[in-house]
């Protein structure tokens, strides 16, 4: 993992609001964050390919951490200089979904990097409600990867845990930026046997180092899992991965789709006779992100971070598309 250092008082003074008036908070609860790290996600590739339309010009980056640089007049939860992790949704907390804790379903919510400017920059505008204050010695580059990749994996693992008894089989399809975290989350929160599946030998090695009990290629999955998996978490999201997931589920097994890109087609009869559960997983809640950060801070989860300079964002995205690294790439301004 890469460590990032908090800027000293002189550095912050040189980046004063007087020097950069465009960084002034727009409202009383707004916070300007000096970005420490921004995760590089496949959603960014979907945007660049036109699959997720955005207005232009647009700044990518929905997985962010940093230090509080300036605050609005009513901000009380954080102060200038605090290290923070950014929850990916920005909203006011007043809607019915938000009051139930499901900010991802809030009407009118903003998602920096998706429908407003994000963290592929030196500074980011959010609100205090979307921030989690971190310890002074927190590895902010590693923490940034938790705010989306880790959070989606954590939500999927929490759902899977309801189907996992001690000794039952959990299958993780795809050991990339999300999958390697899911292996660790399952290992630290359940007593299940964990089978990790990836086409790349280096990714399978990473899965084993993260606590998987076994790792195999997709072609080896039928022999390795049989038809006894209690839960399959699919971070690939292709036609092939979905088909493989359903084929290895045992009676009452659960398939959790996280990755997107393919489609799912299955006869209804096996779903009924096997009592198969199929569920999509989006992004977790703010309390789930707090829980996840605590696991990371105590060392139960260790994100594999691949650092790139902010100016090398194009290369990081190309490398992600090519599968040139394992773990999660982050941009460091």
ZALO-675679 format. One line per field, with one value per residue (C-alpha): residue in three letters; y, z, x; residue number from 1. Coordinates in nm, 3 decimals, decimal comma, padded with zeros to 5 digits. Example, Ala and Ser with C-alpha at 12.3 -4.5 7.8 and 13.67 -1.06 7.14 Angstrom:
ZALO-675679
residu	(ALA:SER)
c2	(-00,450:-00,106)
c3	(00,780:00,714)
c1	(01,230:01,367)
num	(1:2)
This chain:
ZALO-675679
residu	(UNK:UNK:UNK:UNK:UNK:UNK:UNK:UNK:UNK:UNK:UNK:UNK:UNK:UNK:UNK:UNK:UNK:UNK:UNK:UNK:UNK:UNK:UNK:UNK:UNK:UNK:UNK:UNK:UNK:UNK:UNK:UNK:UNK:UNK:UNK:UNK:UNK:UNK:UNK:UNK:UNK:UNK:UNK:UNK:UNK:UNK:UNK:UNK:UNK:UNK:UNK:UNK:UNK:UNK:UNK:UNK:UNK:UNK:UNK:UNK:UNK:UNK:UNK:UNK:UNK:UNK:UNK:UNK:UNK:UNK:UNK:UNK:UNK:UNK:UNK:UNK:UNK:UNK:UNK:UNK:UNK:UNK:UNK:UNK:UNK:UNK:UNK:UNK:UNK:UNK:UNK:UNK:UNK:UNK:UNK:UNK:UNK:UNK:UNK:UNK:UNK:UNK:UNK:UNK:UNK:UNK:UNK:UNK:UNK:UNK:UNK:UNK:UNK:UNK:UNK:UNK:UNK:UNK:UNK:UNK:UNK:UNK:UNK:UNK:UNK:UNK:UNK:UNK:UNK:UNK:UNK:UNK:UNK:UNK:UNK:UNK:UNK:UNK:UNK:UNK:UNK:UNK:UNK:UNK:UNK:UNK:UNK:UNK:UNK:UNK:UNK:UNK:UNK:UNK:UNK:UNK:UNK:UNK:UNK:UNK:UNK:UNK:UNK:UNK:UNK:UNK:UNK:UNK:UNK:UNK:UNK:UNK:UNK:UNK:UNK:UNK:UNK:UNK:UNK:UNK:UNK:UNK:UNK:UNK:UNK:UNK:UNK:UNK:UNK:UNK:UNK:UNK:UNK:UNK:UNK:UNK:UNK:UNK:UNK:UNK:UNK:UNK:UNK:UNK:UNK:UNK:UNK:UNK:UNK:UNK:UNK:UNK:UNK:UNK:UNK:UNK:UNK:UNK:UNK:UNK:UNK:UNK:UNK:UNK:UNK:UNK:UNK:UNK:UNK:UNK:UNK:UNK:UNK:UNK:UNK:UNK:UNK:UNK:UNK:UNK:UNK:UNK:UNK:UNK:UNK:UNK:UNK:UNK:UNK:UNK:UNK:UNK:UNK:UNK:UNK:UNK:UNK:UNK:UNK:UNK:UNK:UNK:UNK:UNK:UNK:UNK:UNK:UNK:UNK:UNK:UNK:UNK:UNK:UNK:UNK:UNK:UNK:UNK:UNK:UNK:UNK:UNK:UNK:UNK:UNK:UNK:UNK:UNK:UNK:UNK:UNK:UNK:UNK:UNK:UNK:UNK:UNK:UNK:UNK:UNK:UNK:UNK:UNK:UNK:UNK:UNK:UNK:UNK:UNK:UNK:UNK:UNK:UNK:UNK:UNK:UNK:UNK:UNK:UNK:UNK:UNK:UNK:UNK:UNK:UNK:UNK:UNK:UNK:UNK:UNK:UNK:UNK:UNK)
c2	(00,000:00,357:00,610:00,975:01,253:01,535:01,873:02,096:02,435:02,620:02,416:02,484:02,852:02,864:02,712:02,970:03,053:03,403:03,253:03,020:03,196:02,926:02,687:02,885:02,663:02,732:02,676:02,677:02,297:02,263:02,141:02,178:01,873:01,876:01,541:01,287:01,006:00,922:00,564:00,455:00,259:00,071:00,310:00,575:00,357:00,327:00,707:00,742:00,486:00,678:00,405:00,642:00,981:01,292:01,660:01,797:01,924:01,667:01,565:01,193:01,041:00,908:00,732:01,000:01,085:01,390:01,670:01,937:02,257:02,497:02,478:02,658:02,870:02,598:02,304:02,146:01,781:01,853:02,132:02,251:02,001:01,693:01,380:01,250:00,977:01,082:00,880:00,871:01,030:01,392:01,471:01,660:01,361:01,466:01,216:00,894:00,667:00,868:00,850:00,472:00,498:00,424:00,735:00,557:00,582:00,947:01,164:01,453:01,312:01,406:01,166:01,345:01,201:01,071:01,353:01,637:01,703:01,447:01,382:01,355:01,697:01,875:01,980:01,844:02,009:01,796:01,843:01,757:01,490:01,282:01,283:01,035:01,176:00,956:00,921:01,143:00,846:00,685:00,567:00,788:00,625:00,288:00,438:00,600:00,255:00,169:00,446:00,266:-00,057:-00,161:-00,041:-00,235:-00,544:-00,500:-00,470:-00,781:-00,973:-00,866:-00,993:-01,314:-01,371:-01,439:-01,747:-01,862:-02,112:-02,221:-02,435:-02,351:-02,243:-01,881:-01,815:-01,480:-01,428:-01,174:-01,081:-00,721:-00,395:-00,521:-00,895:-00,891:-00,684:-00,921:-01,216:-01,034:-00,920:-01,272:-01,413:-01,162:-01,167:-01,526:-01,885:-01,987:-02,160:-01,908:-02,001:-01,719:-01,734:-01,527:-01,571:-01,424:-01,627:-01,314:-01,234:-01,587:-01,549:-01,223:-01,396:-01,661:-01,396:-01,221:-01,532:-01,740:-02,112:-02,201:-02,019:-02,142:-02,029:-02,003:-02,328:-02,507:-02,372:-02,664:-02,914:-02,688:-02,585:-02,856:-02,754:-02,677:-02,302:-02,129:-01,785:-01,652:-01,287:-01,186:-00,889:-00,967:-00,926:-01,099:-01,348:-01,620:-01,530:-01,513:-01,853:-02,005:-01,857:-02,010:-02,348:-02,387:-02,285:-02,547:-02,568:-02,235:-02,071:-01,698:-01,516:-01,155:-00,949:-00,654:-00,619:-00,508:-00,551:-00,877:-01,021:-01,300:-01,562:-01,872:-02,105:-02,044:-02,410:-02,446:-02,123:-02,267:-02,621:-02,506:-02,203:-01,989:-01,629:-01,368:-01,016:-00,711:-00,511:-00,141:00,074:00,045:00,286:00,544:00,324:00,033:00,252:00,340:-00,032:-00,108:00,163:00,022:-00,319:-00,154:00,061:-00,241:-00,430:-00,690:-00,555:-00,433:-00,278:-00,346:00,001:00,076:00,449:00,674:01,046:01,252:01,354:00,985:00,934:00,831:00,562:00,435:00,403:00,226:-00,013:-00,083:-00,160:-00,393:-00,571:-00,468:-00,466:-00,637:-00,443:-00,089:00,200:00,541:00,882:01,095:01,473)
c3	(00,000:-00,057:00,221:00,179:00,409:00,542:00,401:00,653:00,760:00,515:00,224:00,324:00,357:00,003:-00,119:00,061:-00,039:-00,126:-00,386:-00,521:-00,488:-00,702:-00,409:-00,181:-00,034:-00,217:00,081:00,463:00,484:00,197:00,243:00,006:00,026:-00,088:-00,267:-00,135:-00,367:-00,621:-00,716:-01,080:-01,149:-01,441:-01,414:-01,538:-01,844:-01,897:-01,897:-02,142:-02,372:-02,368:-02,181:-01,890:-02,045:-01,867:-01,949:-02,063:-01,956:-01,678:-01,402:-01,321:-00,978:-00,743:-00,497:-00,296:00,020:00,132:00,386:00,469:00,300:00,364:00,529:00,506:00,790:00,941:00,919:01,261:01,197:01,050:01,051:00,826:00,818:00,911:00,703:00,558:00,345:00,106:00,092:-00,280:-00,255:-00,165:-00,044:00,227:00,422:00,413:00,173:00,283:00,140:00,317:00,646:00,602:00,542:00,168:00,025:-00,307:-00,369:-00,266:-00,526:-00,636:-00,486:-00,646:-00,714:-00,766:-01,068:-01,214:-01,238:-01,111:-01,099:-00,905:-00,757:-01,060:-00,945:-00,665:-00,489:-00,450:-00,333:-00,109:00,204:00,562:00,563:00,313:00,507:00,751:00,960:00,960:01,213:01,150:01,052:00,817:00,477:00,268:-00,062:00,069:00,233:-00,092:-00,245:00,023:-00,065:-00,375:-00,454:-00,091:-00,013:-00,297:-00,200:00,166:00,090:-00,128:00,142:00,409:00,194:00,117:00,487:00,543:00,320:00,453:00,737:00,887:00,633:00,343:00,011:-00,105:-00,458:-00,563:-00,939:-01,039:-00,809:-00,913:-00,727:-00,564:-00,556:-00,357:-00,092:-00,092:-00,018:00,286:00,402:00,377:00,560:00,845:00,881:00,802:00,861:00,500:00,265:00,000:-00,362:-00,578:-00,957:-01,207:-01,551:-01,435:-01,236:-01,054:-00,946:-00,815:-00,622:-00,477:-00,372:-00,185:-00,010:00,088:00,261:-00,002:00,071:-00,296:-00,628:-00,981:-01,339:-01,479:-01,668:-01,343:-01,158:-01,230:-01,081:-00,792:-00,683:-00,820:-00,744:-00,377:-00,351:-00,095:-00,238:-00,549:-00,572:-00,934:-00,987:-01,357:-01,478:-01,815:-01,979:-01,902:-01,536:-01,470:-01,631:-01,436:-01,112:-01,147:-01,247:-00,930:-00,680:-00,446:-00,322:-00,178:-00,308:-00,373:-00,672:-00,613:-00,925:-00,873:-01,200:-01,506:-01,878:-01,967:-01,937:-01,744:-01,904:-01,724:-01,731:-01,448:-01,352:-01,197:-01,005:-00,851:-00,786:-00,640:-00,461:-00,616:-00,506:-00,757:-00,635:-00,766:-00,541:-00,592:-00,342:00,034:00,293:00,499:00,814:00,610:00,499:00,863:00,950:00,659:00,752:01,102:00,960:00,756:01,039:01,262:00,983:00,895:00,538:00,343:00,004:-00,267:-00,404:-00,736:-00,733:-01,040:-01,057:-01,136:-01,465:-01,561:-01,538:-01,905:-01,852:-01,540:-01,728:-02,019:-01,779:-01,605:-01,937:-02,031:-01,695:-01,656:-01,275:-00,982:-00,699:-00,724:-00,903:-00,736:-00,867:-00,641:-00,710)
c1	(00,000:00,107:00,108:00,006:00,117:-00,098:00,010:00,177:00,048:00,273:00,140:-00,218:-00,146:-00,008:-00,334:-00,546:-00,902:-00,782:-00,549:-00,821:-01,159:-01,328:-01,281:-01,512:-01,789:-02,114:-02,342:-02,328:-02,287:-02,038:-01,683:-01,389:-01,162:-00,803:-00,782:-00,530:-00,633:-00,903:-00,982:-00,988:-01,305:-01,459:-01,752:-01,507:-01,445:-01,821:-01,843:-01,555:-01,718:-02,045:-02,231:-02,299:-02,382:-02,252:-02,244:-01,910:-01,667:-01,669:-01,427:-01,423:-01,357:-01,626:-01,393:-01,214:-01,025:-00,833:-00,805:-01,061:-00,943:-01,232:-01,575:-01,908:-02,037:-02,261:-02,020:-01,959:-01,860:-01,516:-01,263:-00,984:-00,697:-00,901:-00,828:-01,154:-01,306:-01,583:-01,904:-01,990:-02,337:-02,409:-02,760:-02,947:-03,079:-03,443:-03,599:-03,768:-03,495:-03,225:-03,412:-03,404:-03,030:-03,044:-02,878:-02,822:-03,199:-03,234:-03,408:-03,190:-02,872:-02,540:-02,256:-01,924:-01,750:-02,079:-02,332:-02,111:-01,739:-01,537:-01,196:-00,966:-00,849:-00,669:-00,990:-01,343:-01,666:-01,891:-02,101:-02,017:-02,289:-02,091:-01,763:-01,611:-01,330:-01,020:-00,736:-00,436:-00,220:-00,474:-00,349:-00,576:-00,481:-00,594:-00,902:-01,013:-01,061:-01,315:-01,560:-01,692:-01,504:-01,485:-01,835:-01,999:-01,800:-01,894:-02,266:-02,251:-02,066:-02,313:-02,598:-02,410:-02,343:-02,713:-02,677:-02,341:-02,327:-01,994:-01,813:-02,045:-01,897:-01,874:-01,751:-01,599:-01,594:-01,329:-01,040:-00,985:-01,031:-01,352:-01,297:-00,974:-01,152:-01,451:-01,224:-01,088:-01,432:-01,573:-01,270:-01,302:-01,683:-01,790:-01,676:-01,739:-01,494:-01,391:-01,323:-01,183:-01,208:-01,011:-00,856:-00,524:-00,274:-00,151:-00,507:-00,552:-00,228:-00,359:-00,680:-00,484:-00,274:-00,599:-00,732:-00,912:-00,907:-00,878:-00,843:-00,903:-00,958:-01,315:-01,264:-01,185:-01,490:-01,729:-01,485:-01,385:-01,734:-01,960:-02,317:-02,277:-02,208:-02,424:-02,343:-02,173:-02,066:-02,008:-01,776:-01,733:-02,091:-02,057:-02,292:-02,041:-01,988:-02,363:-02,417:-02,126:-02,257:-02,601:-02,462:-02,255:-02,525:-02,664:-03,022:-03,129:-02,811:-02,782:-02,633:-02,526:-02,454:-02,218:-02,027:-02,222:-02,183:-02,356:-02,703:-02,870:-03,093:-03,216:-03,515:-03,758:-03,798:-03,448:-03,498:-03,811:-03,695:-03,362:-03,512:-03,239:-03,208:-03,087:-03,008:-02,830:-02,599:-02,529:-02,338:-02,361:-02,490:-02,303:-02,318:-02,179:-01,889:-01,820:-01,819:-01,587:-01,339:-01,319:-01,228:-00,955:-00,825:-00,778:-00,600:-00,864:-00,878:-00,576:-00,654:-00,398:-00,327:-00,156:-00,062:-00,051:00,018:-00,290:-00,128:-00,112:-00,488:-00,512:-00,249:-00,423:-00,751:-00,581:-00,410:-00,741:-00,909:-00,622:-00,616:-00,253:-00,253:-00,421:-00,578:-00,716:-00,548:-00,558:-00,459:-00,239:-00,246)
num	(1:2:3:4:5:6:7:8:9:10:11:12:13:14:15:16:17:18:19:20:21:22:23:24:25:26:27:28:29:30:31:32:33:34:35:36:37:38:39:40:41:42:43:44:45:46:47:48:49:50:51:52:53:54:55:56:57:58:59:60:61:62:63:64:65:66:67:68:69:70:71:72:73:74:75:76:77:78:79:80:81:82:83:84:85:86:87:88:89:90:91:92:93:94:95:96:97:98:99:100:101:102:103:104:105:106:107:108:109:110:111:112:113:114:115:116:117:118:119:120:121:122:123:124:125:126:127:128:129:130:131:132:133:134:135:136:137:138:139:140:141:142:143:144:145:146:147:148:149:150:151:152:153:154:155:156:157:158:159:160:161:162:163:164:165:166:167:168:169:170:171:172:173:174:175:176:177:178:179:180:181:182:183:184:185:186:187:188:189:190:191:192:193:194:195:196:197:198:199:200:201:202:203:204:205:206:207:208:209:210:211:212:213:214:215:216:217:218:219:220:221:222:223:224:225:226:227:228:229:230:231:232:233:234:235:236:237:238:239:240:241:242:243:244:245:246:247:248:249:250:251:252:253:254:255:256:257:258:259:260:261:262:263:264:265:266:267:268:269:270:271:272:273:274:275:276:277:278:279:280:281:282:283:284:285:286:287:288:289:290:291:292:293:294:295:296:297:298:299:300:301:302:303:304:305:306:307:308:309:310:311:312:313:314:315:316:317:318:319:320:321:322:323:324:325:326:327:328:329:330:331:332:333)
